[in-house]
Amino acid sequence: MTTNDGTGDGGSRKPWGGRFREDTDPTVERFSASIDFDKALARYDLRLSGAHAAMLHAQGLLDGADLEALQRGLAEVGEEIENGTFPFDPSLEDIHMNVESRLRERVGVAAGRLHTGRSRNDQVATDLLLYLRDAARAARRGLHQLQEVLIGRAREHVDTVLPGYTHLQRAQPVRLAHHWLAFVEMFGRDADRFRDLEARLSLAPLGSGALAGSTLPLDREATAAALGFAGPSRNSMDAVASRDAALEFLSDGAIAQVHLSRLAEELVLWSTAEFGFVELADAYSTGSSLMPQKKNPDVPELVRGKSGRTIGNLVTLLTVLKGLPLTYNRDLQEDKEPIFDTALTLRDSLEVMAGAIATLRVHSERMREAAGDPMLLATDLAEALVRAGVPFREAHEAVGQIVAHCLEKDLDLRALSREDLRAFHASFDAGADELLSLDRALEERDLPGATARGRVMAALDAAEVTLADARRELDAAS
């Protein structure tokens, strides 16, 4: 028997209750409910329902009075969700059934017509793509903001010099602007990945039904267009079973968070007394409950730590999907929490890192002092031999011996005379003080992508143009 409100016997309020004669066990309801987290899809579910109702009316499957009632009811439900008064009910499992139940309370029998020709399977798949589109664009905006901050700080420090590192050992001198532009490049690629993801978000699952479509005359092209998609999905089974776009979003988010973690790690290192290169603003630091002298880099440490969350979220969904047969399986409910968590984690991490970079103090003198280590110019000494016609491996061997000699005798490399150098290789034609200069070492690295001042200034100009173009493209897409 079916009651007037469409529920079955046993007091069931489930949309599938007609098949069942017993209520769901409370522990199962608690275990299977997703409303605590999938309420994040509410605005998308309401948009989808509005487009679906309009299509049903256009196809003669919904009369004008019911359409008007549904449009009014959806608007009222949307207001309740926005102002925090919506009565979410975990027993209704998810956001879709919560909205439908509330619509029934608002507009009566018309609510029962809204689900015509659709399943929660194609409904949630469409909601998720709409959410991912907005989340990807939000990630791009956050990445662009951080790029802008880095470019601005880089312009302030074109002439600030510090050691570049390999293996966390001093390697060669570079400009701080050049160093920060490396992260501008990384975050630019991250933004490009999120932009590219939109190509996999362009086809609407709505109209795929549970897995095989519908016998009803649905206009899938119309609902796809109304929701901003390029068209309907090409295979109904793939549409409800696929979570490729979600995986790609989680992958893009994890990569971006790892890049943030690398930048955060440098802030942690650079703010130590051992480095002394930067000082974080008080607003982006904390103190110790015991040691009053401490100023801890908690913001970059947390950003670094949260990379584990985003990596874990990607692994979670990969693991969920790896054994699923076509088409929909309830395991797919586990896609949402990782997605929502990565989106929020990345958003917050980008925001606090932009603030930390914008407000930190750079100790330029300490950086230059570290970059003045003469051993950072050992490669330049080898290349002086190369210019004299010596094979590089031979030059490398000779300079390696010179370095070992200086370390053993506690000598400054720049103090070696022409005669001292010629004891290691006859091709040296000047003393180290003539061959080696920190400023010349920077300026002679004048290849594309290198650290000479002119190259860095050109890179800054190009980065600003690229960023402006990317922002215009994003604004147009939004």
C-alpha positions as CSV (number, residue, x, y, z in Angstrom):
1,M,0.0,0.0,0.0
2,T,1.2,3.5,-0.8
3,T,0.2,6.5,1.4
4,N,-0.9,9.9,0.0
5,D,2.6,11.3,0.4
6,G,4.1,8.5,-1.6
7,T,5.7,6.5,1.2
8,G,5.3,2.8,1.9
9,D,4.1,0.9,4.9
10,G,6.2,0.6,8.0
11,G,6.4,4.3,8.4
12,S,9.1,4.6,5.7
13,R,9.8,8.1,4.3
14,K,12.3,6.7,1.9
15,P,11.7,7.4,-1.8
16,W,12.3,3.7,-2.4
17,G,10.1,2.6,0.5
18,G,7.4,0.9,-1.5
19,R,9.6,-2.2,-1.9
20,F,10.3,-2.6,1.8
21,R,8.1,-3.6,4.8
22,E,10.6,-2.8,7.6
23,D,12.2,0.4,8.7
24,T,15.9,0.9,8.1
25,D,17.8,0.0,11.3
26,P,19.0,3.2,13.1
27,T,22.6,2.1,13.0
28,V,22.4,1.6,9.2
29,E,20.8,5.1,8.8
30,R,23.6,6.6,10.9
31,F,26.3,4.6,9.0
32,S,24.9,5.4,5.5
33,A,23.8,9.0,5.9
34,S,25.7,11.5,3.9
35,I,23.8,14.7,4.6
36,D,26.4,16.0,7.1
37,F,28.8,16.6,4.3
38,D,26.9,16.5,1.0
39,K,24.8,19.5,2.0
40,A,27.7,21.3,0.3
41,L,26.0,20.3,-2.9
42,A,22.7,22.1,-2.0
43,R,23.0,25.1,-4.3
44,Y,23.9,22.8,-7.2
45,D,21.1,20.4,-6.5
46,L,18.6,23.3,-6.5
47,R,20.0,24.7,-9.8
48,L,19.7,21.2,-11.3
49,S,16.2,20.7,-10.1
50,G,15.1,24.1,-11.5
51,A,16.6,23.2,-14.9
52,H,15.0,19.8,-14.8
53,A,11.6,21.1,-14.0
54,A,11.7,23.6,-16.8
55,M,12.6,20.9,-19.2
56,L,9.8,18.6,-18.0
57,H,7.4,21.4,-18.6
58,A,8.7,22.1,-22.1
59,Q,8.4,18.4,-22.9
60,G,4.8,18.2,-21.7
61,L,5.6,16.1,-18.6
62,L,4.8,18.9,-16.1
63,D,2.0,21.3,-16.3
64,G,2.3,25.0,-15.7
65,A,0.8,25.0,-12.2
66,D,3.2,22.4,-11.0
67,L,6.2,24.2,-12.6
68,E,5.2,27.4,-10.9
69,A,4.8,25.6,-7.5
70,L,8.2,23.9,-7.9
71,Q,10.0,27.1,-8.8
72,R,8.5,28.8,-5.8
73,G,9.3,25.9,-3.6
74,L,12.9,25.6,-4.8
75,A,13.4,29.3,-4.2
76,E,12.0,29.0,-0.6
77,V,14.2,26.0,0.1
78,G,17.2,27.8,-1.2
79,E,16.5,30.7,1.1
80,E,16.3,28.3,4.1
81,I,19.6,26.7,3.2
82,E,21.3,30.1,2.7
83,N,20.0,31.5,6.0
84,G,20.7,28.3,8.0
85,T,17.1,27.4,8.9
86,F,16.7,24.4,6.7
87,P,15.7,21.3,8.8
88,F,18.3,18.8,7.6
89,D,17.1,15.2,8.5
90,P,19.8,12.5,8.6
91,S,17.1,9.8,8.2
92,L,16.6,11.1,4.6
93,E,20.2,10.1,3.8
94,D,21.4,12.8,1.5
95,I,20.8,16.3,0.2
96,H,18.7,15.2,-2.7
97,M,16.1,13.5,-0.5
98,N,16.2,16.3,2.0
99,V,15.4,18.8,-0.7
100,E,12.6,16.6,-2.1
101,S,11.1,16.0,1.3
102,R,11.1,19.7,2.1
103,L,9.6,20.5,-1.3
104,R,6.8,18.1,-0.6
105,E,6.1,20.0,2.7
106,R,6.1,23.2,0.8
107,V,4.2,22.5,-2.4
108,G,2.6,19.1,-2.0
109,V,2.1,16.6,-4.7
110,A,4.0,18.7,-7.3
111,A,7.2,17.7,-5.5
112,G,6.6,14.1,-6.4
113,R,6.7,15.0,-10.1
114,L,10.2,16.6,-10.0
115,H,12.0,13.3,-9.9
116,T,10.4,12.3,-13.2
117,G,13.0,10.8,-15.6
118,R,16.0,11.2,-13.2
119,S,17.8,9.1,-10.6
120,R,19.9,10.1,-7.7
121,N,22.7,8.5,-9.7
122,D,22.6,11.0,-12.5
123,Q,21.6,13.7,-10.1
124,V,24.6,13.5,-7.8
125,A,27.0,13.0,-10.8
126,T,25.7,16.3,-12.3
127,D,25.8,18.1,-8.9
128,L,29.4,17.0,-8.4
129,L,30.5,18.2,-11.8
130,L,28.9,21.6,-11.1
131,Y,30.7,21.7,-7.7
132,L,34.0,20.7,-9.2
133,R,33.7,23.5,-11.9
134,D,33.3,26.1,-9.2
135,A,36.0,24.6,-6.9
136,A,38.5,24.4,-9.8
137,R,37.9,28.1,-10.6
138,A,38.2,29.0,-6.9
139,A,41.5,27.2,-6.8
140,R,42.7,29.1,-9.9
141,R,41.8,32.4,-8.3
142,G,43.7,31.5,-5.1
143,L,46.7,30.4,-7.1
144,H,46.6,33.7,-9.1
145,Q,46.5,35.7,-5.9
146,L,49.5,33.9,-4.5
147,Q,51.3,34.4,-7.8
148,E,50.6,38.1,-7.7
149,V,52.0,38.4,-4.2
150,L,55.2,36.5,-5.2
151,I,55.7,38.7,-8.3
152,G,55.2,41.8,-6.2
153,R,57.7,40.7,-3.6
154,A,60.1,39.6,-6.3
155,R,60.1,43.1,-7.8
156,E,61.1,44.4,-4.4
157,H,64.1,42.0,-4.3
158,V,65.6,41.9,-7.8
159,D,68.9,42.9,-6.3
160,T,68.7,40.8,-3.2
161,V,71.1,37.9,-3.5
162,L,71.2,34.6,-1.7
163,P,72.6,31.1,-2.1
164,G,70.7,28.7,-4.3
165,Y,70.7,25.2,-2.8
166,T,71.0,21.7,-4.0
167,H,70.8,18.8,-1.4
168,L,70.2,21.7,1.0
169,Q,73.9,22.7,0.6
170,R,74.9,26.1,-0.7
171,A,75.4,25.7,-4.5
172,Q,75.4,29.0,-6.6
173,P,74.3,32.5,-6.0
174,V,70.9,33.6,-7.3
175,R,68.6,36.6,-7.0
176,L,65.7,36.3,-4.5
177,A,63.4,37.4,-7.3
178,H,64.6,34.5,-9.4
179,H,64.0,32.1,-6.6
180,W,60.4,33.4,-6.0
181,L,59.7,33.3,-9.7
182,A,60.4,29.6,-9.6
183,F,57.3,29.3,-7.4
184,V,55.3,31.6,-9.7
185,E,56.0,29.0,-12.5
186,M,54.9,26.1,-10.3
187,F,51.7,27.8,-9.3
188,G,51.1,28.8,-12.9
189,R,51.2,25.2,-13.9
190,D,48.9,24.3,-11.1
191,A,46.4,26.9,-12.3
192,D,46.7,25.5,-15.8
193,R,45.9,22.0,-14.5
194,F,42.7,23.2,-12.9
195,R,41.8,25.1,-16.1
196,D,42.4,22.0,-18.2
197,L,40.1,20.0,-15.9
198,E,37.2,22.0,-17.2
199,A,37.4,20.1,-20.4
200,R,36.4,16.9,-18.4
201,L,33.5,18.8,-16.8
202,S,31.8,19.8,-20.0
203,L,29.2,17.0,-20.5
204,A,26.2,16.7,-18.3
205,P,25.2,13.3,-16.8
206,L,21.7,14.5,-16.1
207,G,19.2,12.4,-18.1
208,S,21.3,9.2,-17.8
209,G,18.9,8.0,-15.1
210,A,20.1,5.2,-12.9
211,L,22.3,3.8,-15.7
212,A,20.3,3.3,-18.9
213,G,18.5,6.6,-19.7
214,S,14.8,6.9,-19.7
215,T,11.7,6.0,-21.8
216,L,10.4,9.5,-21.3
217,P,11.0,12.2,-23.9
218,L,13.6,14.1,-22.0
219,D,15.5,17.0,-23.6
220,R,19.1,16.4,-22.4
221,E,20.5,19.1,-24.6
222,A,18.2,21.7,-22.9
223,T,19.1,20.8,-19.4
224,A,22.8,20.6,-20.2
225,A,22.7,24.1,-21.8
226,A,20.7,25.5,-18.8
227,L,23.4,24.3,-16.4
228,G,26.3,25.6,-18.5
229,F,27.5,22.3,-20.0
230,A,28.5,21.9,-23.6
231,G,26.1,19.0,-24.0
232,P,24.9,15.7,-22.5
233,S,27.2,12.9,-21.7
234,R,27.7,10.3,-24.4
235,N,27.2,7.1,-22.4
236,S,24.7,6.8,-19.6
237,M,26.6,4.0,-17.9
238,D,29.9,5.9,-17.9
239,A,28.1,9.1,-16.8
240,V,26.8,7.7,-13.5
241,A,29.8,5.5,-12.7
242,S,32.7,7.8,-13.6
243,R,34.6,9.8,-11.0
244,D,37.5,10.7,-13.3
245,A,36.9,14.4,-12.9
246,A,36.9,14.0,-9.2
247,L,40.2,12.1,-9.3
248,E,41.7,14.8,-11.5
249,F,40.6,17.5,-9.1
250,L,42.1,15.7,-6.2
251,S,45.3,15.1,-8.1
252,D,45.6,18.8,-9.1
253,G,44.9,19.8,-5.6
254,A,47.5,17.4,-4.2
255,I,50.1,18.7,-6.6
256,A,49.3,22.3,-5.8
257,Q,49.4,21.6,-2.0
258,V,52.8,19.9,-2.4
259,H,54.1,23.0,-4.2
260,L,52.7,25.1,-1.3
261,S,54.5,22.7,1.1
262,R,57.8,23.2,-0.6
263,L,57.4,27.0,-0.3
264,A,56.3,26.6,3.3
265,E,59.4,24.4,4.1
266,E,61.6,27.2,2.9
267,L,59.9,29.7,5.1
268,V,60.3,27.4,8.1
269,L,64.0,27.0,7.3
270,W,64.7,30.6,6.4
271,S,63.1,31.9,9.6
272,T,65.4,29.9,11.8
273,A,68.3,31.6,13.6
274,E,70.6,29.3,11.6
275,F,69.5,30.8,8.3
276,G,68.1,34.1,9.5
277,F,66.9,35.0,5.9
278,V,63.3,36.1,6.8
279,E,61.1,36.9,9.7
280,L,57.4,36.1,9.5
281,A,55.0,38.8,10.6
282,D,53.5,38.4,14.1
283,A,50.0,37.9,12.5
284,Y,51.3,34.8,10.8
285,S,53.3,33.3,13.7
286,T,52.6,31.9,17.2
287,G,54.5,31.8,20.5
288,S,55.3,29.1,23.0
289,S,53.2,28.5,26.1
290,L,56.5,27.9,28.0
291,M,59.3,29.7,26.3
292,P,58.6,33.4,26.0
293,Q,61.4,34.0,23.4
294,K,59.9,31.7,20.8
295,K,58.3,32.9,17.5
296,N,57.1,29.8,15.7
297,P,56.3,29.5,12.0
298,D,53.0,27.7,12.6
299,V,51.3,28.9,9.4
300,P,53.8,27.4,7.0
301,E,54.2,24.3,9.2
302,L,50.4,23.7,9.0
303,V,50.4,24.3,5.2
304,R,53.3,21.8,5.0
305,G,51.4,19.3,7.2
306,K,48.1,19.6,5.3
307,S,49.7,18.3,2.1
308,G,49.3,14.9,3.7
309,R,45.5,15.4,3.8
310,T,45.3,16.2,0.1
311,I,47.6,13.4,-0.9
312,G,45.5,11.1,1.3
313,N,42.3,12.3,-0.3
314,L,43.6,11.3,-3.7
315,V,44.7,7.9,-2.5
316,T,41.3,7.4,-0.8
317,L,39.3,7.9,-4.0
318,L,41.7,5.9,-6.1
319,T,41.3,3.0,-3.7
320,V,37.5,3.4,-3.6
321,L,37.3,3.2,-7.4
322,K,39.8,0.5,-8.1
323,G,37.5,-2.5,-7.6
324,L,34.1,-1.1,-8.6
325,P,32.1,-2.8,-11.4
326,L,29.8,-0.6,-13.6
327,T,27.7,1.2,-12.8
328,Y,26.7,3.0,-9.6
329,N,27.7,1.5,-6.3
330,R,27.2,3.0,-2.9
331,D,30.9,3.1,-2.4
332,L,30.9,6.2,-4.6
333,Q,29.4,8.1,-1.6
334,E,32.9,8.1,-0.3
335,D,34.0,10.5,-3.1
336,K,32.6,13.7,-1.5
337,E,34.4,14.1,1.8
338,P,37.8,13.9,0.1
339,I,36.8,16.4,-2.6
340,F,35.3,18.9,-0.1
341,D,38.2,18.6,2.2
342,T,40.8,19.1,-0.6
343,A,38.9,22.1,-1.9
344,L,38.7,23.8,1.5
345,T,42.3,22.8,2.5
346,L,43.7,24.3,-0.7
347,R,41.6,27.4,-0.5
348,D,42.7,28.2,3.1
349,S,46.4,27.2,2.4
350,L,46.6,29.6,-0.6
351,E,45.0,32.4,1.4
352,V,47.3,32.2,4.4
353,M,50.4,31.6,2.4
354,A,49.7,34.7,0.3
355,G,49.3,36.7,3.5
356,A,52.5,35.3,5.0
357,I,54.6,36.0,1.9
358,A,53.1,39.5,1.6
359,T,54.0,40.5,5.1
360,L,57.3,38.7,5.9
361,R,60.5,40.7,6.4
362,V,63.5,39.9,4.2
363,H,66.9,40.1,5.8
364,S,68.8,41.1,2.6
365,E,72.1,41.6,4.3
366,R,72.1,38.1,5.9
367,M,71.2,36.6,2.5
368,R,74.0,38.4,0.7
369,E,76.5,37.4,3.4
370,A,75.6,33.8,2.9
371,A,75.8,34.2,-0.9
372,G,79.3,35.7,-0.4
373,D,80.7,32.3,0.5
374,P,83.5,32.1,-2.2
375,M,82.9,28.3,-2.6
376,L,79.7,29.2,-4.4
377,L,81.9,30.5,-7.3
378,A,83.9,27.3,-7.8
379,T,81.9,26.5,-10.9
380,D,82.8,29.9,-12.3
381,L,86.5,29.1,-11.7
382,A,86.1,25.8,-13.7
383,E,84.3,27.7,-16.5
384,A,87.2,30.2,-16.7
385,L,89.4,27.2,-17.6
386,V,86.8,26.0,-20.1
387,R,87.0,29.4,-21.8
388,A,90.7,28.9,-22.0
389,G,90.1,25.7,-24.0
390,V,90.3,23.1,-21.2
391,P,87.8,20.2,-21.3
392,F,85.2,20.6,-18.6
393,R,85.9,17.3,-16.9
394,E,89.6,18.3,-16.7
395,A,88.7,21.7,-15.4
396,H,86.3,20.2,-12.8
397,E,89.0,17.9,-11.5
398,A,91.5,20.8,-11.1
399,V,89.0,23.1,-9.3
400,G,88.0,20.2,-7.1
401,Q,91.6,19.9,-6.0
402,I,91.7,23.6,-5.4
403,V,88.6,23.4,-3.2
404,A,90.1,20.5,-1.2
405,H,93.3,22.5,-0.8
406,C,91.4,25.6,0.5
407,L,89.4,23.5,2.9
408,E,92.4,21.7,4.2
409,K,94.4,24.9,4.7
410,D,91.4,27.0,5.8
411,L,92.0,29.4,2.9
412,D,89.7,31.8,1.2
413,L,89.3,30.7,-2.4
414,R,89.5,34.3,-3.6
415,A,92.9,34.8,-2.0
416,L,94.7,32.4,-4.3
417,S,97.1,34.1,-6.7
418,R,97.7,33.3,-10.3
419,E,100.7,31.2,-9.3
420,D,98.7,29.4,-6.6
421,L,96.1,28.5,-9.2
422,R,98.6,27.5,-11.8
423,A,100.0,24.9,-9.4
424,F,96.8,23.0,-10.1
425,H,96.4,23.8,-13.8
426,A,98.7,25.7,-16.1
427,S,95.9,27.4,-18.0
428,F,94.9,29.8,-15.3
429,D,95.9,33.3,-16.5
430,A,94.8,35.4,-13.5
431,G,94.4,35.2,-9.8
432,A,91.1,34.1,-8.2
433,D,90.3,37.7,-7.0
434,E,90.3,38.7,-10.7
435,L,88.4,35.7,-12.0
436,L,85.7,35.6,-9.3
437,S,83.1,38.1,-8.4
438,L,79.6,37.6,-6.9
439,D,78.0,40.3,-9.0
440,R,79.7,39.2,-12.2
441,A,78.7,35.6,-11.4
442,L,75.1,36.7,-11.5
443,E,75.3,38.9,-14.5
444,E,77.2,36.4,-16.6
445,R,74.4,33.9,-16.2
446,D,72.6,35.7,-19.0
447,L,70.8,32.9,-20.7
448,P,67.0,32.6,-21.0
449,G,65.6,31.5,-17.7
450,A,68.8,32.4,-15.8
451,T,69.5,34.8,-13.0
452,A,71.1,37.8,-14.7
453,R,69.3,41.0,-13.8
454,G,68.0,41.7,-17.2
455,R,66.7,38.2,-17.6
456,V,64.9,38.4,-14.2
457,M,63.3,41.7,-15.1
458,A,62.1,40.3,-18.4
459,A,60.8,37.2,-16.5
460,L,58.9,39.5,-14.1
461,D,57.3,41.4,-17.0
462,A,56.3,38.2,-18.7
463,A,54.9,36.7,-15.5
464,E,52.7,39.7,-15.0
465,V,51.4,39.5,-18.6
466,T,50.7,35.8,-18.3
467,L,48.9,36.3,-15.0
468,A,46.8,39.1,-16.4
469,D,45.8,36.9,-19.4
470,A,44.9,34.0,-17.1
471,R,42.8,36.2,-14.9
472,R,40.9,37.6,-17.9
473,E,40.3,34.1,-19.2
474,L,39.0,33.0,-15.8
475,D,36.7,36.1,-15.4
476,A,35.3,35.4,-18.9
477,A,34.6,31.7,-18.0
478,S,33.0,32.6,-14.7
